[in-house]
Amino acid sequence: MRSVKSWFNPTLFWKNFARFWPIWGVYLTILALIIPASALLTGGGDMEYIARVGVLEFISPWGLWLGIVFSVLSATAVYSYLCNSRSVGLLHSLPIRREGLFLTSYLSGLGFMVGPNLCAFVMMLLVEAARGAVYLGALVMCFFAVSLMELFFFSLATLCAMCTGHILGIPILYAAANCLVVSLYALVNNILSQLIYGYVYDSGLSRLVLWLTPAALLTEELEPKVVYNEDFTIQSAQFLKLGYILVYVLVGLVLTALALALYRRRQLERAGDAITVSWLRPVFRYGVAVFFGLGLGQFLYYIFEDAFSSVAVPLLLFILLCGAVGYFAAEMILQKSFWVFRRWKGCLVLLCVLTLLTAAVDLDWFGVESRVPSQDNVASVEIGPFYDSFPYNYSAWNAVSYSDDSQVIQAVLALHQSIVDDRVALEKQAKNFWSDFEDSWWSDETGETANLFSFTVTYNLEDGGVLKRSYELPMLSSDMEDEGSLTAQLSALLSMPQVIQAAYGLEDYSLDQLCMVYLYSDMGGSTTIYTYADGSQEVQYESASLALDSGDWAELYQAIQEDLADGSLGTRYVLETPEARSACYDLYLTLTFQIEKQTSSGESYTTYDEVSINLQTSALRTMAVLEQLDVFGDGDGQITLRTYAQAWGGEDTIVETQAKVYE
């Protein structure tokens, strides 16, 4: 009589629960403290929020990260028998097929989390019933969302367990699998930014990188949608991102099938080996070498960066050195021996490949560094923020120009092409800029003004692509007379009326939205000097400000718009020259706009935007209106008018000083 195939063993299932009870016991305790206990102890007014919103908010990050951690703990526990030669021999001598052992261990490990989830669900339901706020839908959604996420992460941990025969290898491979793509993305982009002049990568992750890093994507996306009534009571609370979880559930099932296939072909005598799958051993060897080279190599380069005058050669040497260390370290782990240096040929091939790739990037074989898009392919261009421009106030941090004007695009492309053509010299000058100028941007002897200007440009291309570059450009006042110099080109670009208008963006607002107008000066206020008993002094500055009456806004607002339109107002300077100081007043005009907006659900809310513009001597219309309002002077309801040249040069400077002695 043929024996029946055993796909599940109840005795082994409950044995796992009994042996590894601390794992599911700790998990259940954490769940009980976070959800039912906190709901039981909370005030009555907050119970509805916890039942409707708090339960859904538990899904991420609490439920997600608990699932990530306890998935690998559970997998390490239930598959630990595969890492010990005695245990693996004993269990596989029992009349249980490998499929039965796999499924029993898989279900018991998953049960370590799903079981406590169900217990917490029942406890929370009882608490809600006792407190009179039962929202079954939120509880059911929370239970299934958290359990399904745990299914995916446990499946990933199971696959890792099938690839190693060492108990520490399971969490290590699991951590590597979760961080592999995002780590490689960051390391490669950091190297590209070092080797490619002007290369910029967004600190945010692309959608592909996010999808390949489940923890990052789920942390970002799993947030409930809550709609409030006008009296701030909850109108509705929904969890709309279950689709993301379901996609990973399907992936988890595929990973489980792959893990089962590996288990069926597993060589049991490999218990104790770091990698048990033959074709994964070279992947592990070269993967460790690459990450050692890129990661540790960059780290060592950053430590000694100031000692080198160039980038490519020392960075490559550190990468090669660390890559070789990683290669032989991985080989030692695989062979369980220190005598692995006879396998130097594979290391040599790896180092040659790393050298070739580094040379290709540094020598710009792919044309990344020298790429300037054609004007026909540029839909719009964005430049800024102008952090290093003069005058120095917070408006510079917000000054970004976004334009589809053909003249602006042409000027930006011409400047970009000049940068690319002279990129070798510019990169060298930028690296040694401040040491060449002895840490000074101003020379009293020669009258020379210098600045290392940060220039960022982003092209939105007609084909839907985006090209972004950021440069540190050496700016010298002696180059202003040369129209072909970068200093002159950048100065002309920032002075274009189209750029000025787009940077301050007043066209996005209307006079009806204007709710506050005031003048502000950093240096036009008073200075208080506190003298202490020990003779030490502390200086505190009080800025000056003056609000304008709403009845004076209309004519002033019109004058500001006209001055911005012809470039008389809002110009920013790449260098703080005496001419720039004399052209700008130590006053900036701040306009506050009240904006009424609506959420996607139709809920209304109010925001406030500020536009701050430095007053300039060329803004004749704006200055004429302000003079008519009699706001300039030293009396009450007035504010001091002076240029930066006067304020910083000591000419016509008004400073009130009050001394106070503290015994």
C-alpha positions as CSV (number, residue, x, y, z in Angstrom):
1,M,0.0,0.0,0.0
2,R,1.4,3.4,-1.1
3,S,2.1,5.9,1.7
4,V,0.3,9.3,1.5
5,K,2.5,12.3,1.0
6,S,2.7,14.4,4.1
7,W,2.4,18.2,3.4
8,F,2.0,19.2,7.0
9,N,3.0,17.9,10.4
10,P,0.9,19.1,13.3
11,T,3.3,17.8,16.0
12,L,6.3,19.8,14.5
13,F,4.0,22.8,14.1
14,W,3.1,23.0,17.8
15,K,6.6,22.0,18.8
16,N,7.9,25.2,17.0
17,F,5.3,27.3,19.0
18,A,6.5,25.7,22.2
19,R,10.2,26.0,21.6
20,F,10.2,29.6,20.3
21,W,7.5,31.0,22.5
22,P,9.6,34.1,23.4
23,I,9.4,35.4,19.9
24,W,5.6,35.4,19.5
25,G,5.2,36.2,23.3
26,V,7.3,39.4,23.0
27,Y,5.5,40.3,19.8
28,L,2.1,39.8,21.4
29,T,3.1,41.9,24.4
30,I,4.2,44.8,22.2
31,L,1.0,44.7,20.3
32,A,-1.1,44.6,23.5
33,L,0.8,47.6,24.9
34,I,0.6,49.7,21.7
35,I,-3.1,49.1,20.8
36,P,-5.5,47.7,23.4
37,A,-3.7,49.0,26.5
38,S,-3.2,52.5,25.2
39,A,-6.8,52.7,24.0
40,L,-8.0,51.4,27.4
41,L,-6.1,54.1,29.3
42,T,-6.8,57.0,27.0
43,G,-9.3,59.8,27.8
44,G,-12.9,59.4,26.6
45,G,-12.6,62.3,24.1
46,D,-9.7,60.6,22.2
47,M,-11.3,57.1,22.0
48,E,-13.1,57.8,18.7
49,Y,-9.9,59.1,17.1
50,I,-8.0,56.0,18.2
51,A,-10.7,53.6,17.1
52,R,-11.2,55.3,13.7
53,V,-7.8,56.8,12.9
54,G,-5.2,55.5,15.3
55,V,-5.9,51.8,14.4
56,L,-5.2,52.7,10.7
57,E,-2.1,54.7,11.6
58,F,-0.7,51.7,13.4
59,I,-0.3,49.9,10.0
60,S,2.7,52.2,9.3
61,P,5.2,52.6,10.7
62,W,4.4,50.4,13.8
63,G,2.9,47.4,12.0
64,L,5.3,47.6,9.1
65,W,8.5,47.7,11.2
66,L,7.4,45.2,13.7
67,G,6.7,42.9,10.8
68,I,10.1,43.5,9.3
69,V,11.9,42.7,12.5
70,F,9.8,39.7,13.7
71,S,9.7,38.1,10.3
72,V,13.4,37.6,10.3
73,L,13.4,36.5,13.9
74,S,10.7,33.9,13.2
75,A,12.4,32.6,10.0
76,T,15.7,32.3,11.8
77,A,14.1,30.3,14.6
78,V,12.0,27.9,12.5
79,Y,14.7,27.2,9.9
80,S,17.6,27.1,12.4
81,Y,17.7,23.3,12.1
82,L,19.1,23.7,8.6
83,C,22.2,25.4,10.1
84,N,23.2,22.4,12.3
85,S,24.4,19.2,10.9
86,R,22.9,17.0,13.7
87,S,19.5,18.7,13.5
88,V,19.3,18.7,9.8
89,G,20.2,15.0,9.7
90,L,17.7,14.1,12.4
91,L,14.7,15.9,10.9
92,H,15.3,14.7,7.4
93,S,15.5,11.1,8.7
94,L,11.9,11.4,9.9
95,P,9.1,10.1,7.6
96,I,8.3,13.6,6.5
97,R,9.0,14.9,3.0
98,R,11.0,18.0,2.5
99,E,7.8,19.7,1.3
100,G,6.1,18.8,4.5
101,L,9.0,20.2,6.6
102,F,9.1,23.4,4.6
103,L,5.4,24.0,4.8
104,T,5.2,23.2,8.5
105,S,8.0,25.5,9.3
106,Y,6.7,28.2,7.0
107,L,3.2,28.2,8.6
108,S,4.5,28.0,12.1
109,G,6.9,31.0,11.6
110,L,4.1,33.0,10.0
111,G,1.8,32.0,12.8
112,F,4.2,33.6,15.3
113,M,2.9,36.9,14.0
114,V,-0.6,36.2,12.6
115,G,-1.7,34.6,15.9
116,P,-0.7,37.6,18.0
117,N,-2.3,39.9,15.4
118,L,-5.6,38.0,15.9
119,C,-5.3,38.2,19.7
120,A,-4.6,41.9,19.5
121,F,-7.6,42.3,17.2
122,V,-9.9,40.6,19.6
123,M,-8.5,42.5,22.6
124,M,-9.0,45.9,20.8
125,L,-12.5,44.9,19.8
126,L,-13.4,44.2,23.4
127,V,-11.8,47.6,24.5
128,E,-13.8,49.4,21.8
129,A,-17.0,47.7,22.8
130,A,-16.4,48.6,26.5
131,R,-15.7,52.2,25.6
132,G,-18.6,52.5,23.2
133,A,-16.6,53.2,20.0
134,V,-16.6,50.1,17.8
135,Y,-15.3,50.6,14.3
136,L,-14.9,47.0,13.0
137,G,-13.9,48.1,9.5
138,A,-10.7,49.8,10.7
139,L,-9.8,46.8,12.9
140,V,-10.3,44.4,10.0
141,M,-8.3,46.5,7.6
142,C,-5.5,46.8,10.2
143,F,-5.4,43.1,10.8
144,F,-5.2,42.1,7.2
145,A,-2.8,44.9,6.1
146,V,-0.3,44.0,8.8
147,S,-0.6,40.3,8.4
148,L,-0.2,40.5,4.6
149,M,2.9,42.7,4.9
150,E,4.3,40.1,7.3
151,L,3.6,37.4,4.8
152,F,5.8,39.2,2.3
153,F,8.7,39.9,4.6
154,F,8.5,36.4,6.1
155,S,8.7,34.9,2.6
156,L,11.7,37.1,1.9
157,A,13.3,35.9,5.1
158,T,12.5,32.3,4.2
159,L,14.2,32.6,0.8
160,C,17.3,34.0,2.6
161,A,17.2,31.0,5.0
162,M,17.2,28.6,2.0
163,C,20.3,30.3,0.6
164,T,22.5,30.0,3.7
165,G,23.5,27.3,6.1
166,H,24.7,29.6,8.9
167,I,22.3,30.9,11.4
168,L,23.8,34.4,11.3
169,G,23.6,34.3,7.5
170,I,19.8,34.5,7.6
171,P,19.5,38.0,9.2
172,I,22.5,39.3,7.3
173,L,21.2,38.2,3.9
174,Y,17.7,39.5,4.9
175,A,19.1,42.9,5.8
176,A,21.1,43.0,2.5
177,A,18.1,42.0,0.5
178,N,16.0,44.9,2.0
179,C,18.8,47.5,1.6
180,L,20.6,46.2,-1.5
181,V,19.0,48.4,-4.2
182,V,18.9,51.7,-2.2
183,S,22.5,51.2,-1.0
184,L,23.8,50.5,-4.4
185,Y,21.8,53.5,-5.8
186,A,23.4,55.8,-3.2
187,L,26.9,54.5,-3.6
188,V,26.9,54.8,-7.4
189,N,25.4,58.2,-7.4
190,N,27.9,59.5,-4.8
191,I,30.8,58.3,-7.0
192,L,29.2,59.9,-10.0
193,S,28.8,63.2,-8.2
194,Q,32.6,63.0,-7.3
195,L,33.8,62.1,-10.8
196,I,31.3,64.0,-13.0
197,Y,31.6,67.8,-12.7
198,G,28.1,69.3,-12.1
199,Y,26.4,65.9,-11.7
200,V,23.4,66.1,-9.3
201,Y,21.1,63.3,-8.1
202,D,17.9,63.9,-6.2
203,S,18.2,62.8,-2.6
204,G,14.8,61.3,-2.9
205,L,14.4,57.9,-4.4
206,S,13.1,57.1,-7.8
207,R,9.9,55.0,-8.1
208,L,11.9,52.0,-9.3
209,V,14.3,52.2,-6.4
210,L,11.4,52.6,-4.0
211,W,9.5,49.6,-5.4
212,L,12.7,47.5,-5.0
213,T,13.1,48.7,-1.4
214,P,9.7,47.6,0.1
215,A,10.4,49.0,3.5
216,A,11.0,52.5,2.1
217,L,7.9,52.4,-0.3
218,L,5.5,51.1,2.4
219,T,6.8,53.6,4.9
220,E,6.1,56.4,2.5
221,E,2.7,55.3,1.1
222,L,0.8,53.6,3.9
223,E,-0.9,56.6,5.4
224,P,-4.7,56.7,6.0
225,K,-6.8,59.4,4.5
226,V,-8.7,61.4,7.1
227,V,-11.4,64.0,6.4
228,Y,-12.5,66.4,9.1
229,N,-15.7,68.4,9.4
230,E,-15.7,72.1,10.0
231,D,-15.8,71.6,13.8
232,F,-12.7,69.3,13.5
233,T,-14.7,66.1,14.2
234,I,-13.8,63.1,12.0
235,Q,-16.0,62.8,8.9
236,S,-14.3,59.8,7.5
237,A,-11.1,57.7,7.8
238,Q,-10.0,55.4,5.0
239,F,-7.0,53.2,4.2
240,L,-6.7,53.4,0.4
241,K,-3.2,51.8,-0.2
242,L,-4.0,48.2,0.2
243,G,-3.1,47.7,-3.4
244,Y,0.6,48.3,-2.7
245,I,0.5,45.5,0.0
246,L,-1.3,43.1,-2.4
247,V,1.4,43.6,-5.0
248,Y,4.1,42.6,-2.5
249,V,1.9,39.6,-1.3
250,L,2.0,38.3,-4.9
251,V,5.8,38.8,-4.9
252,G,6.0,37.0,-1.5
253,L,4.2,34.0,-2.9
254,V,6.7,33.9,-5.8
255,L,9.5,34.1,-3.3
256,T,8.0,31.3,-1.3
257,A,7.8,29.0,-4.4
258,L,11.4,29.8,-5.2
259,A,12.4,29.1,-1.6
260,L,10.6,25.7,-1.8
261,A,12.4,24.9,-5.1
262,L,15.8,25.7,-3.5
263,Y,14.9,23.6,-0.4
264,R,14.0,20.6,-2.6
265,R,17.5,20.7,-4.2
266,R,19.4,21.7,-1.1
267,Q,22.6,19.8,-0.3
268,L,22.0,18.9,3.4
269,E,25.8,18.5,4.0
270,R,26.2,22.2,3.4
271,A,24.8,23.0,6.9
272,G,27.2,25.6,8.4
273,D,28.2,27.1,5.0
274,A,27.6,30.8,4.4
275,I,26.0,30.2,1.0
276,T,24.4,26.8,0.1
277,V,23.3,27.5,-3.4
278,S,26.2,26.9,-5.9
279,W,25.3,29.6,-8.4
280,L,24.9,32.2,-5.6
281,R,28.5,31.7,-4.4
282,P,30.2,33.8,-7.1
283,V,27.4,36.4,-6.7
284,F,28.1,36.6,-3.0
285,R,31.9,36.8,-3.6
286,Y,31.7,39.7,-6.2
287,G,28.8,41.4,-4.5
288,V,30.7,41.7,-1.2
289,A,33.8,42.9,-3.1
290,V,31.8,45.6,-5.0
291,F,30.1,46.9,-1.9
292,F,33.4,46.9,0.1
293,G,35.1,48.8,-2.8
294,L,32.3,51.4,-3.4
295,G,31.3,51.8,0.3
296,L,34.5,51.5,2.3
297,G,36.6,53.0,-0.5
298,Q,34.5,56.2,-0.6
299,F,34.6,56.4,3.2
300,L,38.4,56.3,3.3
301,Y,38.6,58.8,0.4
302,Y,36.4,61.3,2.3
303,I,38.7,60.9,5.4
304,F,41.8,61.8,3.4
305,E,40.1,64.0,0.7
306,D,41.9,67.2,1.7
307,A,45.3,65.6,1.2
308,F,44.7,65.1,-2.6
309,S,44.6,67.7,-5.4
310,S,42.7,65.4,-7.7
311,V,39.7,63.1,-7.3
312,A,39.7,60.2,-9.8
313,V,43.1,58.6,-9.1
314,P,43.0,58.6,-5.2
315,L,39.3,57.6,-5.2
316,L,40.1,54.7,-7.6
317,L,43.0,53.5,-5.5
318,F,40.8,53.4,-2.4
319,I,38.1,51.5,-4.3
320,L,40.6,49.0,-5.7
321,L,42.2,48.4,-2.3
322,C,38.9,47.9,-0.5
323,G,37.5,45.9,-3.4
324,A,40.4,43.5,-3.0
325,V,39.9,43.3,0.7
326,G,36.2,42.5,0.2
327,Y,36.9,39.9,-2.4
328,F,39.3,37.9,-0.2
329,A,37.1,38.4,2.9
330,A,34.2,36.9,1.0
331,E,36.3,34.1,-0.2
332,M,37.4,33.3,3.3
333,I,33.8,33.1,4.4
334,L,32.9,30.8,1.6
335,Q,35.9,28.5,1.9
336,K,36.0,28.7,5.8
337,S,39.8,29.2,5.5
338,F,42.3,32.1,5.6
339,W,44.4,30.6,2.8
340,V,42.5,31.8,-0.3
341,F,45.0,34.0,-2.0
342,R,45.6,31.5,-4.7
343,R,42.3,32.6,-6.2
344,W,43.8,36.0,-7.1
345,K,42.8,35.7,-10.8
346,G,39.1,36.5,-10.0
347,C,40.2,39.4,-7.9
348,L,42.3,40.7,-10.7
349,V,39.4,40.6,-13.1
350,L,37.2,42.5,-10.7
351,L,39.9,45.2,-10.2
352,C,40.2,45.6,-14.0
353,V,36.5,46.0,-14.4
354,L,36.3,48.6,-11.6
355,T,39.2,50.5,-13.2
356,L,37.6,50.5,-16.6
357,L,34.3,51.7,-15.2
358,T,36.0,54.5,-13.2
359,A,38.0,55.6,-16.2
360,A,34.9,55.6,-18.4
361,V,33.0,57.9,-16.0
362,D,36.0,60.2,-15.2
363,L,36.9,60.6,-18.9
364,D,33.3,61.1,-19.8
365,W,33.1,58.3,-22.4
366,F,29.4,58.4,-22.3
367,G,29.1,62.2,-22.7
368,V,27.3,62.8,-19.4
369,E,29.6,65.6,-18.2
370,S,29.7,67.4,-21.5
371,R,25.9,67.1,-22.3
372,V,24.1,70.3,-23.0
373,P,20.6,69.8,-24.4
374,S,19.6,71.5,-27.7
375,Q,17.2,74.4,-27.5
376,D,14.6,72.6,-29.5
377,N,14.5,69.8,-26.9
378,V,14.1,72.2,-23.9
379,A,10.5,72.8,-22.8
380,S,11.4,75.0,-19.8
381,V,14.3,75.8,-17.6
382,E,14.7,76.3,-13.9
383,I,17.6,78.1,-12.3
384,G,18.4,78.8,-8.6
385,P,18.0,79.1,-5.7
386,F,20.6,81.9,-5.7
387,Y,22.1,81.1,-2.3
388,D,25.3,83.1,-2.9
389,S,23.8,86.1,-4.5
390,F,23.8,89.6,-3.1
391,P,21.9,91.1,-1.1
392,Y,22.1,88.4,1.6
393,N,18.6,87.8,3.0
394,Y,16.2,84.9,3.2
395,S,14.6,85.9,-0.1
396,A,17.7,84.5,-1.9
397,W,16.9,81.1,-0.6
398,N,13.5,81.2,-2.3
399,A,14.6,82.9,-5.5
400,V,14.0,80.2,-8.2
401,S,13.3,81.2,-11.8
402,Y,11.2,78.9,-13.9
403,S,10.8,80.0,-17.5
404,D,9.8,78.8,-20.9
405,D,10.9,82.0,-22.5
406,S,13.1,81.3,-25.5
407,Q,15.5,84.2,-24.6
408,V,16.0,82.9,-21.1
409,I,16.5,79.3,-22.4
410,Q,19.1,80.6,-24.9
411,A,21.0,82.5,-22.3
412,V,21.0,79.6,-19.9
413,L,22.2,77.2,-22.6
414,A,25.0,79.6,-23.6
415,L,26.2,79.9,-20.0
416,H,26.0,76.1,-19.6
417,Q,28.0,75.5,-22.8
418,S,30.7,77.9,-21.5
419,I,30.8,76.0,-18.3
420,V,31.1,72.7,-20.1
421,D,33.8,74.0,-22.5
422,D,36.0,75.1,-19.6
423,R,35.0,72.4,-17.0
424,V,38.5,71.1,-16.3
425,A,39.9,74.5,-15.3
426,L,36.7,75.5,-13.4
427,E,36.7,72.3,-11.4
428,K,40.3,72.8,-10.4
429,Q,39.7,76.5,-9.5
430,A,36.7,75.7,-7.5
431,K,38.5,73.1,-5.4
432,N,41.3,75.5,-4.5
433,F,39.3,78.7,-4.6
434,W,39.3,79.8,-1.0
435,S,42.9,78.8,-0.4
436,D,43.9,80.9,-3.4
437,F,42.1,83.9,-1.9
438,E,43.4,83.2,1.6
439,D,39.8,82.8,2.9
440,S,38.9,86.3,1.9
441,W,36.3,87.4,-0.7
442,W,37.4,91.0,-0.6
443,S,40.7,92.7,-1.1
444,D,41.1,96.3,0.2
445,E,44.3,96.7,-1.8
446,T,43.1,95.7,-5.2
447,G,39.4,96.2,-4.8
448,E,38.9,92.7,-6.2
449,T,35.8,90.9,-5.1
450,A,35.5,87.1,-5.4
451,N,32.8,84.6,-4.8
452,L,32.3,80.8,-5.3
453,F,28.8,80.9,-6.8
454,S,26.5,77.9,-6.6
455,F,24.6,77.7,-9.9
456,T,21.9,75.0,-10.4
457,V,20.0,74.5,-13.6
458,T,17.2,72.0,-14.3
459,Y,16.0,71.4,-17.8
460,N,12.5,70.0,-18.4
461,L,12.9,68.3,-21.8
462,E,10.3,68.0,-24.6
463,D,10.7,64.2,-24.5
464,G,9.6,64.2,-20.8
465,G,13.0,63.8,-19.3
466,V,14.7,66.0,-16.8
467,L,18.4,67.1,-16.8
468,K,19.8,68.7,-13.7
469,R,23.3,70.1,-13.1
470,S,24.8,72.1,-10.3
471,Y,28.2,73.9,-10.4
472,E,30.4,75.9,-8.1
473,L,31.6,78.7,-10.3
474,P,34.6,81.0,-9.4
475,M,33.4,84.6,-9.8
476,L,35.8,87.6,-10.0
477,S,34.9,91.3,-10.3
478,S,37.8,91.8,-12.7
479,D,35.9,89.6,-15.2
480,M,32.8,91.8,-15.3
481,E,34.1,93.8,-18.2
482,D,34.6,90.7,-20.4
483,E,31.2,89.9,-21.8
484,G,32.3,86.3,-22.6
485,S,33.3,85.5,-19.0
486,L,31.2,83.4,-16.8
487,T,30.9,86.3,-14.3
488,A,29.4,88.6,-17.0
489,Q,27.1,85.9,-18.5
490,L,25.7,84.9,-15.1
491,S,25.3,88.6,-14.1
492,A,23.4,89.3,-17.3
493,L,21.2,86.2,-16.8
494,L,20.2,87.2,-13.3
495,S,19.4,90.8,-14.5
496,M,16.9,89.7,-17.2
497,P,13.4,90.9,-16.4
498,Q,11.9,87.5,-17.3
499,V,14.2,85.8,-14.8
500,I,13.4,88.4,-12.1
501,Q,9.7,88.1,-12.6
502,A,9.8,84.3,-12.5
503,A,12.0,84.3,-9.4
504,Y,9.6,86.3,-7.3
505,G,6.4,85.0,-8.9
506,L,4.1,87.9,-8.2
507,E,2.0,86.9,-11.2
508,D,0.8,83.9,-9.1
509,Y,-1.0,86.3,-6.7
510,S,-3.6,89.1,-6.8
511,L,-4.1,92.2,-4.8
512,D,-7.2,90.7,-3.2
513,Q,-5.0,88.0,-1.6
514,L,-2.6,90.6,-0.1
515,C,-3.0,90.6,3.7
516,M,0.2,92.3,5.0
517,V,2.9,94.6,3.7
518,Y,5.9,95.7,5.8
519,L,9.4,97.0,5.5
520,Y,12.2,95.1,7.2
521,S,15.9,95.9,8.0
522,D,18.5,93.7,9.6
523,M,20.7,96.6,10.5
524,G,18.3,99.5,10.8
525,G,17.3,98.8,14.4
526,S,19.0,99.2,17.7
527,T,21.9,97.6,19.3
528,T,22.0,96.7,23.0
529,I,25.3,96.1,24.7
530,Y,25.2,94.1,27.9
531,T,28.3,94.6,30.1
532,Y,28.9,92.0,32.8
533,A,30.7,92.3,36.1
534,D,33.8,90.5,34.7
535,G,34.1,93.0,31.9
536,S,32.8,90.8,29.1
537,Q,30.2,92.1,26.8
538,E,27.3,90.6,24.8
539,V,25.8,92.4,21.8
540,Q,22.2,91.9,20.8
541,Y,20.7,93.3,17.7
542,E,17.1,94.3,17.3
543,S,15.9,94.4,13.7
544,A,13.6,97.3,12.5
545,S,10.3,96.8,10.8
546,L,7.4,99.0,9.7
547,A,4.0,97.7,8.6
548,L,2.1,99.7,6.0
549,D,-1.6,100.5,6.2
550,S,-3.9,98.5,3.9
551,G,-5.1,101.6,2.3
552,D,-1.7,102.2,0.8
553,W,-1.3,98.8,-0.8
554,A,-2.9,99.1,-4.3
555,E,-0.7,101.8,-5.7
556,L,2.4,100.3,-4.2
557,Y,1.6,96.8,-5.5
558,Q,1.1,98.2,-9.0
559,A,4.5,100.0,-8.8
560,I,6.3,96.8,-7.6
561,Q,4.9,94.8,-10.5
562,E,6.0,97.4,-13.1
563,D,9.5,97.7,-11.6
564,L,9.8,93.9,-11.7
565,A,8.6,93.8,-15.2
566,D,11.4,96.0,-16.6
567,G,14.1,94.7,-14.3
568,S,14.3,97.9,-12.1
569,L,13.6,95.9,-9.0
570,G,14.5,92.4,-7.8
571,T,17.9,92.1,-9.4
572,R,20.4,89.8,-7.6
573,Y,24.1,90.2,-8.0
574,V,26.7,87.4,-8.3
575,L,29.3,89.6,-6.5
576,E,29.1,92.0,-3.6
577,T,30.9,94.8,-5.3
578,P,30.8,98.5,-4.2
579,E,28.5,99.1,-7.1
580,A,26.1,96.4,-5.8
581,R,26.2,97.8,-2.3
582,S,25.3,101.3,-3.6
583,A,22.5,100.0,-5.7
584,C,20.7,98.1,-2.9
585,Y,19.0,99.6,0.1
586,D,19.3,97.9,3.5
587,L,15.6,97.4,3.4
588,Y,13.4,94.7,1.9
589,L,9.7,94.8,1.3
590,T,7.8,91.8,2.3
591,L,4.3,91.0,0.9
592,T,2.2,88.4,2.6
593,F,-0.6,86.7,0.7
594,Q,-3.5,84.7,2.1
595,I,-4.3,81.7,-0.1
596,E,-7.5,79.7,0.2
597,K,-7.0,76.1,-1.0
598,Q,-8.9,72.8,-1.0
599,T,-7.8,69.3,-0.4
600,S,-8.6,66.5,-2.8
601,S,-11.7,65.7,-0.7
602,G,-13.0,69.3,-1.0
603,E,-12.0,70.5,2.4
604,S,-11.0,74.2,2.6
605,Y,-7.9,75.5,4.4
606,T,-5.8,78.7,4.5
607,T,-2.1,79.1,3.8
608,Y,0.2,82.2,3.8
609,D,2.9,82.9,1.2
610,E,5.6,85.5,1.6
611,V,7.5,87.4,-1.2
612,S,10.4,89.4,0.0
613,I,12.2,91.9,-2.4
614,N,15.1,94.2,-1.6
615,L,14.5,97.8,-2.4
616,Q,16.9,99.1,-5.0
617,T,17.9,102.6,-6.2
618,S,16.7,101.8,-9.7
619,A,13.1,101.0,-8.6
620,L,11.9,104.5,-9.2
621,R,8.2,103.7,-9.3
622,T,8.3,101.7,-6.0
623,M,10.5,104.3,-4.2
624,A,8.3,107.2,-5.4
625,V,5.2,105.6,-3.9
626,L,7.0,104.8,-0.6
627,E,8.3,108.4,-0.4
628,Q,4.7,109.7,-0.9
629,L,3.7,107.5,2.1
630,D,6.4,109.3,4.2
631,V,7.7,106.1,5.6
632,F,11.4,107.0,5.5
633,G,13.0,108.9,8.4
634,D,13.9,108.6,12.0
635,G,10.6,109.5,13.6
636,D,7.7,107.4,14.8
637,G,6.1,105.4,12.1
638,Q,9.2,105.7,9.9
639,I,12.2,103.5,9.1
640,T,15.8,104.5,8.2
641,L,16.6,104.5,4.4
642,R,20.2,103.9,3.5
643,T,22.1,101.7,1.0
644,Y,24.3,98.8,2.1
645,A,27.3,101.0,1.2
646,Q,26.1,103.5,3.8
647,A,25.2,101.0,6.4
648,W,28.3,98.9,6.2
649,G,30.7,101.8,5.4
650,G,29.7,103.8,8.5
651,E,28.3,106.7,6.4
652,D,24.9,108.1,7.6
653,T,24.6,105.2,10.0
654,I,22.1,105.6,12.9
655,V,22.6,103.1,15.8
656,E,21.1,103.4,19.2
657,T,23.3,102.0,22.0
658,Q,22.1,101.3,25.5
659,A,24.5,100.0,28.1
660,K,23.4,97.8,31.0
661,V,25.6,96.6,33.8
662,Y,24.7,93.3,35.7
663,E,26.5,92.9,39.0
